[in-house]
Amino acid sequence: MAGAPVSVIIPNYDGDAMLARCLDSLLSQAPAPGEIIVVDNGSKDGSRETLRRSYPSVKLIELESNFGFAKACNVGAASAAAPLLAFVNNDCIALPGWLDALIGAMEDPGGRVGAVSSSMRNARNAALIDSAGGEIDHLGFMRDRGAGKSAALYSSREEIPFPCGGACLVRRSALADGGSVFWETLESYVEDVDLGFRLFAAGWRTLFEPSAVVLHEHSATGSRDPLGKETRCVRNRLLVLRRHLPAATFRSLLPVILAAQAAWAVSALSSARIVQLRALFRGTLDGLTMRICRYPAPRGHLLMARFATPSEGGPLRRAAGRVASGAIRRAAMRNGE
């Protein structure tokens, strides 16, 4: 395989209007990736025809329907040949030097780098961050680090709890089975958080690399289904916490988590955000009742003890966050850390 030892994987669903800009930016990287794979989730907008006609060097994998981000990425990873796997949303444009910067961060002197997250910039104003990797608060709310802030504030390579799956590089050998990258139960959203928990549990680090820059049209695909997106975000946050926290720790956090959810619901109701209110109720119910297999020897409380930030929002949510912080610290101390 010629080029850099990287397979770039792009999940696509009806992204024909965005794909060309994304692919052109990847094909112009120096060094070029060893291969580019587009996994198409049953598009009906001509995406497949565009790829066959204009990008014959790009490997196209056609799925019969929209199976979501996680499965599409896993299908691409299973087909990929390289030891490093780059995942790129179809609404991203990689600036020159992006791939080389990610590869360089993989060789960070600190060692044991399992994933590297890009500096995702707002496509309308590249001086602003869309995501400098991920962060998590003491209640388990996950968000894009630095969103809306100046990129100048995020100019150093540093360790973070999880990458942003929209533009990141993953070391295949850091994955438990060498291929399954994302937890398919989640379908879309929060799957990169689960990946960060798994890498941390296995002793790998996730880094943010500021010189690996992509321009990003935030949620260009997810905005087509706001109720589905909101519901999955609420549900998946709870599923990931249940999967990666020791059962006793999750039980101790559940009352304050539910209190924060209730405050969120009251806020949504008072401002007539009906879609968000519906998503909160359905997502919370599913997140707490779906059957899942807990991660063996969970270490999520240790990741949160190290990386979690104070909870933001109203007085109730901040107070709940302080209670959760204490519970997480106590759980970590029981592990001697």
VMD Tcl script that draws the C-alpha trace (Angstrom):
set ca {
  {0.00 0.00 0.00}
  {1.59 3.24 -1.20}
  {1.46 6.43 0.85}
  {1.28 6.91 4.60}
  {0.38 3.86 6.75}
  {-3.12 5.24 7.22}
  {-6.53 4.13 6.00}
  {-8.98 7.05 5.96}
  {-12.58 6.00 6.58}
  {-15.49 8.30 5.76}
  {-19.02 7.27 6.75}
  {-21.50 8.83 4.34}
  {-25.24 9.21 4.20}
  {-26.68 11.48 1.51}
  {-23.58 13.66 1.65}
  {-23.05 14.17 -2.07}
  {-22.98 17.95 -1.71}
  {-20.08 17.74 0.78}
  {-18.08 14.69 -0.31}
  {-16.07 16.28 -3.12}
  {-14.58 18.99 -0.89}
  {-13.75 16.42 1.79}
  {-12.15 13.94 -0.62}
  {-10.17 16.57 -2.52}
  {-8.67 17.80 0.74}
  {-7.65 14.26 1.71}
  {-6.21 13.36 -1.67}
  {-4.01 16.46 -1.57}
  {-2.40 15.57 1.78}
  {1.37 15.07 1.82}
  {2.02 12.32 2.56}
  {-1.17 10.99 1.03}
  {-3.08 8.32 2.95}
  {-2.46 4.75 1.85}
  {-6.14 4.37 1.03}
  {-9.44 6.20 1.36}
  {-12.60 4.22 2.08}
  {-16.11 5.64 1.89}
  {-18.74 3.53 3.62}
  {-22.09 4.59 2.23}
  {-25.13 4.12 4.47}
  {-27.72 3.60 1.75}
  {-27.54 7.09 0.19}
  {-30.21 8.08 -2.34}
  {-28.74 11.44 -3.38}
  {-26.24 10.31 -6.01}
  {-23.26 9.96 -3.66}
  {-22.36 6.54 -5.01}
  {-22.55 7.64 -8.62}
  {-20.31 10.64 -7.89}
  {-17.73 8.41 -6.23}
  {-17.67 5.91 -9.11}
  {-17.46 8.64 -11.73}
  {-15.07 11.15 -10.17}
  {-13.08 9.24 -7.53}
  {-12.18 5.83 -8.92}
  {-9.21 5.51 -6.53}
  {-11.52 5.72 -3.51}
  {-12.76 2.38 -2.22}
  {-16.56 2.40 -1.95}
  {-18.39 0.05 0.41}
  {-22.15 0.10 -0.13}
  {-24.50 -0.70 2.76}
  {-28.14 -1.34 1.95}
  {-29.54 1.16 4.48}
  {-28.50 3.71 7.09}
  {-26.94 1.67 9.91}
  {-25.48 4.73 11.65}
  {-22.02 6.13 12.20}
  {-20.62 3.39 14.46}
  {-21.39 0.44 12.21}
  {-20.24 2.25 9.07}
  {-16.90 3.04 10.69}
  {-16.48 -0.54 11.90}
  {-17.25 -1.92 8.44}
  {-14.62 0.42 7.00}
  {-12.08 -0.54 9.67}
  {-12.61 -4.24 8.99}
  {-11.86 -3.62 5.31}
  {-8.88 -1.32 5.91}
  {-5.30 -2.42 5.36}
  {-3.31 0.10 7.39}
  {-2.21 -0.01 11.05}
  {-3.53 3.52 11.59}
  {-7.20 4.34 11.01}
  {-8.35 7.91 10.37}
  {-12.05 8.68 10.73}
  {-13.36 11.78 8.99}
  {-16.89 13.15 8.76}
  {-18.04 13.92 5.25}
  {-18.57 17.57 6.27}
  {-14.87 18.12 7.05}
  {-12.15 19.68 4.94}
  {-8.60 18.73 5.97}
  {-6.10 21.56 5.69}
  {-2.58 20.89 4.35}
  {-0.42 19.02 6.84}
  {-3.40 17.56 8.74}
  {-2.50 13.90 8.25}
  {1.21 14.39 8.83}
  {0.47 16.18 12.12}
  {-1.75 13.34 13.34}
  {0.90 10.74 12.48}
  {3.54 12.79 14.27}
  {1.40 12.98 17.43}
  {1.08 9.19 17.40}
  {4.84 9.11 18.05}
  {4.63 11.44 21.05}
  {7.60 10.87 23.42}
  {5.21 9.94 26.22}
  {4.34 6.74 24.36}
  {1.20 4.58 24.44}
  {-0.82 6.87 22.17}
  {-3.98 5.08 21.09}
  {-5.81 7.97 19.44}
  {-5.22 11.55 18.32}
  {-7.95 14.15 17.94}
  {-7.83 16.98 15.39}
  {-8.30 20.70 15.85}
  {-11.75 21.00 14.32}
  {-12.45 24.60 13.32}
  {-15.68 26.31 12.42}
  {-16.01 26.28 8.64}
  {-17.40 29.83 8.68}
  {-14.69 31.20 10.97}
  {-11.51 29.12 11.14}
  {-10.27 31.11 14.15}
  {-12.95 29.44 16.27}
  {-12.88 25.90 17.62}
  {-15.67 23.43 16.90}
  {-13.86 20.68 18.81}
  {-10.46 20.37 20.46}
  {-11.24 16.80 21.40}
  {-13.70 15.80 24.07}
  {-14.29 16.63 27.70}
  {-16.60 15.25 30.36}
  {-17.98 16.75 33.58}
  {-18.66 15.07 36.91}
  {-22.25 14.26 35.92}
  {-21.05 12.51 32.79}
  {-22.15 15.22 30.38}
  {-19.84 15.04 27.37}
  {-19.11 17.91 25.04}
  {-16.69 19.23 22.46}
  {-13.79 20.87 24.26}
  {-13.40 24.54 23.40}
  {-16.48 24.80 21.18}
  {-16.99 28.41 20.11}
  {-13.74 29.62 21.67}
  {-10.62 31.01 20.03}
  {-8.30 28.39 18.57}
  {-5.42 30.33 20.11}
  {-6.51 28.99 23.50}
  {-5.93 25.43 22.29}
  {-2.46 25.62 20.81}
  {-0.68 22.85 22.75}
  {-0.65 19.09 22.37}
  {-2.22 17.59 25.48}
  {-3.86 14.49 26.84}
  {-7.67 14.40 26.79}
  {-10.24 11.80 27.87}
  {-11.56 10.97 24.42}
  {-11.18 12.02 20.78}
  {-13.78 13.63 18.58}
  {-14.83 10.93 16.14}
  {-15.43 13.52 13.44}
  {-11.71 13.76 12.62}
  {-9.32 11.52 14.52}
  {-6.60 8.91 14.11}
  {-6.76 5.56 15.94}
  {-4.05 2.97 16.37}
  {-5.46 -0.38 15.30}
  {-3.29 -2.33 17.77}
  {-4.86 -0.36 20.66}
  {-8.24 -1.92 19.92}
  {-9.15 -5.06 21.80}
  {-9.90 -7.11 18.68}
  {-7.81 -5.09 16.24}
  {-10.79 -3.86 14.27}
  {-13.98 -2.95 16.14}
  {-13.58 0.75 16.82}
  {-16.99 1.93 17.96}
  {-19.76 0.37 20.05}
  {-22.52 -0.28 17.52}
  {-25.31 -0.28 20.10}
  {-24.93 3.51 20.18}
  {-25.55 3.87 16.40}
  {-24.46 7.53 16.28}
  {-23.27 10.07 18.86}
  {-21.16 9.50 22.00}
  {-19.44 6.48 20.39}
  {-16.13 8.36 20.57}
  {-16.60 8.77 24.33}
  {-16.95 5.01 24.68}
  {-13.76 4.60 22.64}
  {-11.91 6.95 25.00}
  {-13.06 4.97 28.04}
  {-11.92 1.72 26.43}
  {-8.52 3.07 25.45}
  {-7.97 4.46 28.94}
  {-8.96 1.15 30.54}
  {-6.37 -0.63 28.38}
  {-3.60 1.81 29.33}
  {-3.56 3.92 26.13}
  {-3.56 7.70 25.90}
  {-5.65 10.03 23.74}
  {-4.04 13.27 22.58}
  {-5.24 16.52 21.06}
  {-3.01 17.75 18.24}
  {-3.49 21.50 17.51}
  {-1.64 21.50 14.20}
  {-3.93 18.86 12.66}
  {-6.62 21.26 11.43}
  {-9.90 20.48 9.69}
  {-12.71 22.85 8.81}
  {-16.04 21.50 9.96}
  {-19.65 22.28 9.16}
  {-21.01 21.25 12.56}
  {-23.78 18.61 12.49}
  {-24.45 19.07 8.80}
  {-25.79 15.50 8.68}
  {-27.28 15.13 12.16}
  {-29.35 18.32 11.85}
  {-31.70 16.50 9.46}
  {-33.20 14.58 12.40}
  {-33.08 16.79 15.51}
  {-35.35 14.56 17.63}
  {-33.39 11.42 16.78}
  {-30.08 13.15 17.43}
  {-31.15 14.56 20.80}
  {-32.65 11.25 21.91}
  {-29.54 9.26 21.02}
  {-27.28 11.80 22.75}
  {-29.28 11.51 26.00}
  {-29.57 7.72 25.77}
  {-25.99 7.07 24.77}
  {-24.52 9.20 27.55}
  {-26.30 7.01 30.11}
  {-25.40 3.77 28.31}
  {-21.71 4.70 28.29}
  {-21.76 5.59 31.99}
  {-23.51 2.33 32.83}
  {-21.01 0.40 30.73}
  {-17.83 1.91 32.12}
  {-18.54 2.83 35.73}
  {-18.51 0.16 38.45}
  {-22.12 -0.74 39.23}
  {-21.90 0.65 42.77}
  {-20.47 3.94 41.51}
  {-23.21 4.33 38.91}
  {-25.88 3.61 41.53}
  {-24.40 6.27 43.81}
  {-24.43 8.80 40.95}
  {-27.91 7.96 39.67}
  {-29.91 10.24 42.04}
  {-27.86 13.32 41.13}
  {-27.88 12.38 37.45}
  {-31.67 12.16 37.54}
  {-31.88 15.45 39.42}
  {-29.83 17.10 36.69}
  {-32.05 15.50 34.03}
  {-35.14 16.83 35.82}
  {-33.72 20.34 35.95}
  {-32.92 20.08 32.27}
  {-36.50 18.98 31.54}
  {-37.96 21.90 33.52}
  {-35.76 24.32 31.58}
  {-36.85 22.79 28.27}
  {-40.52 22.95 29.26}
  {-40.32 26.56 30.46}
  {-38.86 27.69 27.14}
  {-41.14 25.44 25.02}
  {-38.27 23.33 23.64}
  {-40.63 20.43 22.93}
  {-38.24 18.39 20.80}
  {-35.62 18.49 23.55}
  {-38.21 17.61 26.19}
  {-39.38 14.56 24.24}
  {-35.79 13.50 23.66}
  {-34.99 13.82 27.37}
  {-37.82 11.54 28.46}
  {-37.31 8.90 25.76}
  {-33.51 9.00 25.92}
  {-33.42 8.76 29.72}
  {-35.85 5.84 29.76}
  {-33.92 3.94 27.08}
  {-30.56 4.78 28.62}
  {-31.57 3.30 31.96}
  {-33.50 0.25 30.75}
  {-31.68 -1.08 27.67}
  {-29.80 -4.29 28.33}
  {-26.06 -3.94 27.90}
  {-22.92 -5.86 28.76}
  {-20.82 -3.91 31.23}
  {-17.19 -3.43 30.30}
  {-14.95 -5.95 32.10}
  {-12.94 -4.41 34.96}
  {-14.45 -0.93 34.44}
  {-12.15 2.04 35.01}
  {-14.47 4.86 34.00}
  {-14.43 6.33 37.50}
  {-10.64 6.63 37.24}
  {-10.88 8.44 33.91}
  {-13.47 10.81 35.38}
  {-11.44 11.37 38.54}
  {-8.55 12.48 36.35}
  {-10.24 14.42 33.58}
  {-13.76 15.48 34.62}
  {-14.47 19.20 34.80}
  {-16.90 21.00 37.13}
  {-20.51 20.85 35.98}
  {-21.87 24.03 34.42}
  {-25.41 25.39 34.25}
  {-27.92 26.42 36.88}
  {-27.51 26.13 40.67}
  {-29.09 22.67 40.87}
  {-26.87 21.23 38.18}
  {-23.73 22.72 39.69}
  {-24.68 21.37 43.12}
  {-25.39 17.94 41.64}
  {-22.01 18.07 39.96}
  {-20.27 18.73 43.27}
  {-22.01 15.73 44.84}
  {-21.03 13.58 41.85}
  {-17.43 14.76 42.07}
  {-17.21 13.56 45.66}
  {-18.66 10.16 44.76}
  {-16.17 9.75 41.92}
  {-13.22 10.73 44.11}
  {-14.28 8.20 46.77}
  {-14.62 5.46 44.14}
  {-11.16 6.28 42.79}
  {-9.67 6.22 46.29}
  {-11.06 2.72 46.83}
  {-8.93 1.74 43.84}
  {-5.90 3.33 45.47}
  {-5.65 6.11 42.87}
}
mol new
graphics top color blue
foreach p $ca { graphics top sphere $p radius 0.5 }
foreach p [lrange $ca 0 end-1] q [lrange $ca 1 end] { graphics top cylinder $p $q radius 0.2 }
display resetview
